[in-house]
Amino acid sequence: MNVRYNIDDINSVAKQFLEEFKNNRCFAFFADMGSGKTTFVHALCKTLQVTDNISSPTFSIINEYEIPNASNKIIHMDWYRLKNTEDAIEAGVQDVMENKQDYIFIEWPEIAIDLLPADCISVHINSINESEREIITS
């Protein structure tokens, strides 16, 4: 997926994203600080009809959100405060990464990139200007 969008269109882009990757559950978000990783994860959660308060798990490292009327949930991780792979393992990240049923959204995955499963979709968010973003997946 390669899409450029205005921030006002983020919900429709999130819907398109989930449709394109309907068979995937792990997504690693690469972007500079303030580029919109948490904002896009919020839009994905909203598209999946999450009613919980969605926030960046910068301090908790891992947040979980229930998806109404679904057997799976969303695990939202932020590895920004982790130092390295060993630190991530101690925080319990490796156990979470073995989960193949729930959606896993990871911000700052480069901290412990070797913990990402081979089937994890890399999502690069580029800030074009104040209101425009670009998403490139691989």
C-alpha positions in Angstrom: 0.0 0.0 0.0 1.3 3.4 -0.9 -1.2 6.2 -0.1 -0.9 9.9 0.4 -3.8 11.5 2.4 -5.0 14.5 4.2 -5.4 14.0 8.0 -9.1 14.7 7.6 -9.4 11.5 5.5 -7.6 9.3 8.0 -10.6 7.2 8.9 -11.3 6.2 5.3 -7.6 5.4 4.9 -7.7 3.3 8.0 -10.7 1.4 6.6 -8.9 0.9 3.3 -5.7 -0.3 5.2 -7.6 -2.9 7.2 -9.4 -4.2 4.0 -6.1 -4.5 2.2 -4.4 -6.3 5.1 -7.4 -8.3 6.3 -5.4 -11.5 6.7 -2.6 -9.8 8.7 -2.5 -9.2 12.4 1.0 -7.7 13.1 1.8 -4.1 12.1 5.1 -2.2 12.9 4.8 1.6 12.5 8.0 3.4 11.6 7.9 7.2 11.6 9.6 10.2 13.1 8.3 11.7 16.4 5.0 13.5 15.8 4.4 12.0 12.4 1.1 10.4 13.4 1.8 6.8 14.5 -0.6 7.0 17.4 -3.1 9.0 15.4 -3.2 6.3 12.7 -3.5 3.5 15.3 -6.4 5.4 16.9 -8.1 5.5 13.5 -7.5 1.8 13.0 -9.0 1.1 16.4 -12.0 3.3 15.6 -12.5 1.5 12.4 -12.5 -1.8 14.3 -15.2 -0.2 16.6 -13.1 0.0 19.7 -14.9 2.0 22.4 -12.1 2.0 25.0 -10.0 5.1 25.5 -7.1 4.8 23.0 -3.8 6.4 24.0 -0.2 5.9 23.3 1.3 3.2 25.6 4.6 5.2 26.0 4.7 4.7 29.7 2.9 1.4 30.1 4.6 -0.1 26.9 1.5 -2.3 26.2 -2.2 -1.3 26.1 -5.0 -3.7 25.2 -8.3 -2.7 23.6 -11.4 -4.9 23.3 -13.1 -5.2 19.9 -16.9 -5.4 20.5 -18.5 -8.6 19.3 -15.1 -10.1 18.3 -13.1 -13.0 19.6 -9.8 -11.1 19.2 -8.5 -7.8 20.6 -5.9 -5.2 19.9 -2.6 -5.1 21.5 -1.0 -1.6 21.1 2.7 -1.4 22.0 5.1 1.5 22.2 8.7 0.5 22.4 10.1 4.1 22.6 11.2 3.8 26.3 12.8 0.4 25.8 16.6 0.4 25.4 17.1 -2.7 23.3 15.9 -6.2 22.5 16.9 -7.5 26.0 14.9 -4.8 27.6 11.9 -5.6 25.4 12.1 -9.3 26.3 12.2 -8.3 30.0 9.1 -6.2 29.4 7.2 -9.2 28.1 7.1 -8.1 24.5 8.4 -11.4 23.1 5.5 -13.3 24.6 3.0 -10.9 23.0 4.7 -11.2 19.6 3.8 -15.0 19.6 0.1 -14.1 19.5 -1.3 -14.8 16.1 -5.0 -14.1 16.8 -5.1 -10.5 18.1 -4.1 -7.4 16.2 -0.7 -6.1 17.2 0.2 -2.5 16.5 3.8 -1.5 17.4 5.2 2.0 17.6 9.0 2.4 17.5 9.7 -1.2 16.5 13.2 -0.3 15.5 14.2 -0.6 19.2 13.9 -4.4 19.1 13.4 -5.1 15.4 14.6 -8.7 15.7 11.5 -9.6 17.7 9.2 -8.8 14.8 7.8 -12.0 13.2 8.5 -12.4 9.5 4.8 -11.8 8.6 4.7 -8.4 10.4 3.8 -5.6 8.0 6.1 -2.6 8.1 4.2 0.6 7.9 6.2 3.8 7.2 4.4 7.0 7.9 6.0 10.2 6.3 4.9 13.6 7.3 4.5 15.7 4.1 3.3 18.8 5.8 1.1 19.8 8.8 -2.0 18.1 7.4 -0.7 15.6 4.8 0.8 12.1 5.4 2.0 9.3 3.3 1.9 5.6 4.2 4.1 3.1 2.5 4.0 -0.6 3.5 6.3 -3.5 3.0 
